[in-house]
Amino acid sequence: MSLTAVNKKENNQVELEITVGAEEFKAAVDAAFKKNAPKIQIPGFRKGKAPRKMIEKMYGEGVFYEDAVNELYPKAYEAAVDEADIEPVDRADIEVEKVDADGFTFKATVTVKPEVEVSDYKGIKAEKTILLATEEEVNSEIDRRREQNARIITVEGRAAENGDTAHINFEGFLEGKPFAGGKGEDYPLVLGSGSFIPGFEEQVVGHNAGDEFEVNVSFPEDYHAEDLKGKAVVFNVKVLEIKNKELPELDDEFAKDISEFDTLDQLKEDIKAKLQQAKDEQSKTQLENTLVEKVIENMKGDIPQCMIDRRVDELIREFEYRLQSQGLNLQTYLKFTGGDMDAFRKNFEEQANVQVKTRLALEKIAQVEKLDATQEELDAEYKKIAESYGMEADKVKELLPEKEIKKDIASGKALDLIRDTAVVKEVAEKKEKAEKPKKTAKKASKSAEGEEEKPKKTTKAAKAADGEEKPKKAPKAKKVKEEKPADAE
């Protein structure tokens, strides 16, 4: 292979002119003949037994050229990219110009990583909000662990109440006819959860196991299924059984059962320490995000749209993976939210744009400041990745190119440089005011109402400017013997 020309074009595109010589091409043609000959039928010869000259006489001398070109051009292109010292950010457009017994010549036009300019990334002024773990958050975590360790018991001697799980059979009818998705068996409906259409759960409350009755409801006007929007329907319902959670007593025994601690106070202290650790990391991440936003505001350079599109694709794949962990898929999610794929992609575009710019800015700073990864840092990063995925480090090295990991480490160092040289003013977290606070009451943080939200991560892979978008809280899949009901979720 020889790289005969490198032509820079507009819009961050580069055209490579590449030639593959006769010797290399001949070997590839020979290999193509051996691969395809057994499939070729020539009159007068058994299938696969015709001589090569007969095949070339019948189909042309270049009958195996196409296969040979397809075999050789990817490696030739990769070698040319290395020789030209460019960084493609998209697939190349390949155009074969000449093919004969002496080899072939082709052009590869590809979009490359843009050159950007960064400035004023040292001494940035910014505020760092100090976040403190609250007693409300500790108690919320304790409550969550009680829920995790609750016993599920069958309710006897009373009717269903909000908070109970009623196992029901149901079938819906629209104008006297069953409708698609309106039937379920042994469906575990949490009463008061709002997972069914408005009015359904309220009509189950007050019934006992064994009761059979009708539920009359209307689908919302904005319901995702066009044929059911605003329609009045009737469900035949049977309560099979009623179950409830029995929470463990909140005492020292509870602490012993679920942790390595002997007392409830010790458990709470440990929870508070871990919450504070997470708060400190969140505070650090928020500061880094603010600093990086200021860096990319001043960055100059044209960002190829293909880089943003590619990052959008990656974010969507990550989103799908999180949905799958909840037992859902993207199609189901879009159905429940009433969205379409085009609108869904647009939701990720700004995030992708920020992340691409962040990556480019940090890589440029690393280049300017000569921030490189040492072998020890590289080995440690491979080990960290291997442990997180339960893989051998050698296997990770096969899957993840060393060049990319080095860039990740260098970008992380660039982020450290920005943060360490910043002029930072620490400020207390602003608490939201209650509507009618008592004079002596402390204002509770809104985040204390539920499980602590995890901070968006600023990684060494330079995703500092914006954490990955998490899916809107998707409905958990419930086990039913038949099709999932249209009114669920």
N, C-alpha and C positions, 0 to 999 in steps of 0.2 A: 504494500500500500504506500502511496505517496500523496502528500497534500500539496497540490500544485498552486492553489491560490486561496486567499482569505479576503473576501470582499465585504466590507462593512456597509450595511444598507440603513434605510430609515427605520424608525420605530423599534430600535434595539434589536434589529435583525442582522444576522451574519450569514453570508453565503460561502460555503466551503466547496472547492472543486477538488475532487478526489479521484485518483486513478488506481486501479488494481491491475497488476502486471500479469504477463502471460503465464508464468510458471504457477503462480498461486491460482489463477483462473482455471488452468488446465486440470489441476488436481481437483478442484471443485466440480468441474464438468464430469470428470471420471467418476467421482463419488455420486453425482446425480444419475449417471447411467446405471451404476450398480444398484441404486435404490429403486429406479423406475423400470428397469428392464424386465423384471419378473411379471409386471402388469401389462406389458405390451404384446399385442397379438398382430403378427405379420402373416399374410397368406403364404402357405407352404411350410410354415414352421409351427411347432408347438408353442403354446403361449409361454412367453418368457425365455424362449430359446433362440430367438432371432439374433444374428450377429449385429454388432453396433453399426457397422457400415450400412447394412440393409435398413436399419431403423432411420439413420440419418439421411439415406437416399430417399426414403418414402416421406419422411416428415420434415426434412431440411437439416442442414448441418448444425443449425442453432437450436435443435429440438430440446437440448438440455441446458441451454444458456440461462433461461429464466430461473430455473431451480438453483443454478450455480450462483447467479447474482443475488438471489434472495438469501442464500447461505452466507455469502461473503460480505454484503454491504453493511450489516449491523456492526460487525467487528471493525471493519474499515472506518466506519463513521465514528465509533468510539475512539479509535486511535487518532483520528484526525482532530477530534475535539480536544484530546489531551495535548496534541502537538500545537494546536492553535491557542491553547490556554484560555478557553472560553468556558462559561458556565451556562449551558442551556437551561431554560426554565419551562420548556414545552417540547412537544414532539416535533421532530424535523420533517420538513416537506422534502421528499426524495424524488429527484428527476434523473433517470438514466439517460445519458446523452449518446453513448456509443458502446456497442458490444460486438466483439468479433473474437477470432481465435487468439488475438494478442492481448486480450483482457477487456476491461470496460472502464468507462469514465462516468461519474455521476456528480450531480450537484446536491448539496444538502443545505436547505435554507431553514434557519432555526432562530427563535427568539432567545436572547441571552439576558442574563442578569444585568440590570441597568447600573450604570455608574451614578452614584448619588453623592451629594456634598452635605456634610453635617458640620455645624458650628455651635459655639457657645454651649457645649455639653458639660462643661465644668463650672462649678460655682452657681448652679441653678438654685434660686430661692424657692422654697416650698414649705408647706405646713405638714406636719405629721400628727395625725389624730391618735391620741393614746386611748386605747380601748381597754376597758376593765370588765372582767367576768363578774356577773351579778349573782346574788343569792337566788333571784328568780330563775336564772339560767341553770343554776345548780339543781334547783328543785324540779325544773322541767326535765333535766336529764335523769334525775331519780325517778320521776313519773314514767319516763320512757322505758327505763329498765324494769319498772314494775309491770308495765304493759307487756314487755317481752317475756316476763316470767309468770304471767297470769295463767291460771288453770281455766280451761274451758269446761263448763259444767252444763248439763241439761236442766232446763228450767221446768219445774213441775209445780202444779197447784196455783198458778197465776197466769194471767194473760201477758201477751208480748208488750214490752215497753221500749221506748227509745233507748238505744244503746245495746239492745239485744240483737242477736243474729237469728233471723227467722229463716229456716230452710223451707222453701216453698216450691210447689209446682204451679206453673201459670201458663195461660194461653190467651193471647189477645185477639180481639175481633173488631174489624172495621166494617160497619154496616152489615154485621152478621157473618162476615167472612174472615177466616184467619189471615193474618198478614205476615210477610217474611220477617224473621227475626223476632217475632213476638211470642215465642214459646221457649220455656226452659223447665228443666226438672231438677229437683233437689238443689235449687239455687240459693246460695247463702247470702241473704239480703240483710245488710246492717241497717237497722232502723234508725232514722235520723241522720244518715250519712248523706242524703241527697243524691245518691247514685242513680236512682230511678227518676222518671219524670215527675214533676211536682204533683203532689196529691196522692201518689201511689202508696208511699210508705206510711203516711198518716192513716190510711184506711186499713193497713195491716195491724197497726197498733191497736191493742184491745182484744185481739183474737187469741184463742187458745190452740194448742196443738190438736190437729184433727179437724179444725173448722174448715168448711168450704164456703166460699162467698164470692160476690162480684165486686170488682173495683172499677169505678167509673172515673175516667180522667180524660184530659185533652192534651195532645202534644203541643209544645210551645210553637209559636209562629216562626221562630228562628231555628227549628229542629233541622238537623242535617239531611234527613230523608225527605225529599220533595213531596212524595205521596202521602206523608204523614203530618206535614206542617199544619198546625192548628186544628187537626182532626180529633173529634171525640171518639174514644174507643172504650171497649169493655173487656176487662180481663177476668177470666175464671181462675180463681186462686184457691189453693189448698195448702194449709200450714202443716208441714210434716213434723217438725219439732222446733223448739225454741232453745237457743243456747245463750249463755252469758259468760263474761269473764269474771273470775274471782281473783282479785288482786292480792298479792302477798302482803302481810303486815309489814309496816315500815318500822323495823327495829334492828337490833344488832344481829339477830339471826338471819335477817334478810341480807345484810352486808356480808356475813360469813358465807351464805349460800351462793352468792353471785360474784364474789371477789376474793382476793387474798387477805382482806382486812377483817379484823375482829369486831370492830364497832362501826355503827352508822356514821359517827362523826369522822372517823378515819376515811371512810369511803367518800364522804362529802368533800373532805379536804383534798383527796386525790382528784376527784372530778373537777373541783375548782382550779387546781393547779394545771390540769390538762386543758381546761377551757381557756385559762389565761395564756397558756402556751399558744393555743390556736389564735387567740386575740392578738397576741404579739406578732404572729406571722401575718395575720390579716392586716394589721397596722403597717407592717413593713411593705406588704404587697401594695397597699393603697398608695403609699409614698412612692414606690417604684413606678406605679402606673402614672401618677401625676408627673413625675420627672420625665418619663419616656414620652408622654404626650407633648411636653414642652420641646423635647428634642425633635420629634417628627414634625412639629409645627414649623420648625425652621429648616427642615431638610429640603434639599432641592434635587429634582430628578423626575424623569417620566417613568411611571410604573406601568409595565405592560398589563393589559386587562387579563391576559391568560394566567398571570400569577395569582390574581385575585380569584378568578374562576376556579383555579386549581385548589386554592385554600378553602373556598366555599365547599367544593366537593369533599375535602377532607373533614371539614366540620360536620357536614351532613352524615358522613360515614360514622363519625364519633357519636353523633346524636342517635343514629340508628342502633348503635351498639348499646347505648344506655337504655333505649326503649326495649331492646331484646332482653336486657337484664330484668325488665319488669314484665316479661311475657308478652310484649306487644311488637308490632312492626310499624314501619312508617306509613303504610297504606291505611292501617287501622287508626293511627294517630290523626292523619289528615281527615279521615272520615269523621272522627269524633269532634275535631275542632272546626270542621266545615271549611278547611282551607284547600288550596291547590298547590301543586309543586312549584309553579312559577313564583307565587307569593311567598311560599315557604323559603325558597332560595334567596329571595330579596331580604328576608329577615337576617340572613347571615352575611350579607355583602359588606356592611359597614364594619362589622367585627373582622371579617377577612381582610379588608382594606387596611385597618389599623395594624393587624398582626403582620401583614406583609411589609408594611412600612417600618414597623418596629424591627423586624428581622434584618432588613437592609441597613437600617441606621446602626444597629449594634454591630453588625459584621463590618461596616465601614469604620466605626470607631476602633474596633479590635485591630483592623488593618493599620490604621493611622498610628495607634499607640503601640503597635507590635506586640499585641497580647496573644500569645500562643499557648497551646495545651502541651504540658509535659507528658512524658510517657507514663509517669506515675498517675497523673490525673486521668489520662486516657484509660489505663487499666482499671482504675477505681470506678470510672463511669460505666465501663462494660460490666464490671462486677455488680454494680448497683442495678443496672438494667436487668441483668441475668437473674438476680435475686427477686426482683419485683415480678418477673414473669415465670419464675420457677424453671429456668433454663440453665444450661451450661454456658459459661462465658465464651467458650470457643464457638458455640453455635450462634450466639448473638453476634459475634464478630463476622460470621459468614453472612448474616442477614443485614447488618447495619454497616455501611462503609465507614472505614476509619476517618476518611476525609470529612464526612458529615458530622461525626461525633466531635471531631476536633473543632469544627466551626461552632457547634453548640457550646462547647466549653469556653471558647474564646468569646462568644457572645455573652455568656454569663459573666465573664471577667469584665467586659465592657459595661454591663449593667452595674456591677459592683463599683466600678470606677465612677460612674455617674452618681450613684448614691453616696459613696464615701466622700466625694468632693462637693456635694451639695451643701448649701447653707439652709439648714433645717430648723424650723421653729416648731416645738412640740406644743400641741393644744389639746385641751380636754374634749372628750366626745360631747357633742350637743345632744341633749335629751329632748325628746318630744314632749310638749306640754300636754297634760291631761286636760279634758274639757272643763272640769270643775275641781281643780286640785284643792285639797285641804291645805291649810297654811303649814302644817307640820309634816305633811306627807312628802316623801321623796318621789321625784319623778322617775317612773320606771322606763327603762329602755324598751323600745318596741320589739327589739330582737329577743327580749327575755320571755316573750309570750310563748315561744315554741322552741323546738330543737335548734341549736345554734346553726346558723347558715355558714357553710364553709367558705373561706375567702377564695376569691379568684386567684389562681396560682400564677406567679411570675416565674417561669422556668428558665433554666440555663439554656433552653432551646430558643430563647428570645421571644416568648409569647407574653411579654411583660405588659404590653399596653392594654390588653383586654383578656380576661379569662374566657374559657370556652363557654358558649351559651348552653345553659342547661335546659332540658325540655320542660315545657310547662308540665305541671304535675299531671301525669297521665294516669288514667284509671288502671288499677291493677286488674289483671286477668283473673276471672273467677272460673272455677271448674263447674261446668254444666254438662249434662249428658247430651243436650241437643244444641242447636245453633244459639249463639249469644243473643239475648233478647234485644230488640230494637230500642227498648226504653232504658236499658242499662247504660250507665255512664252518661 
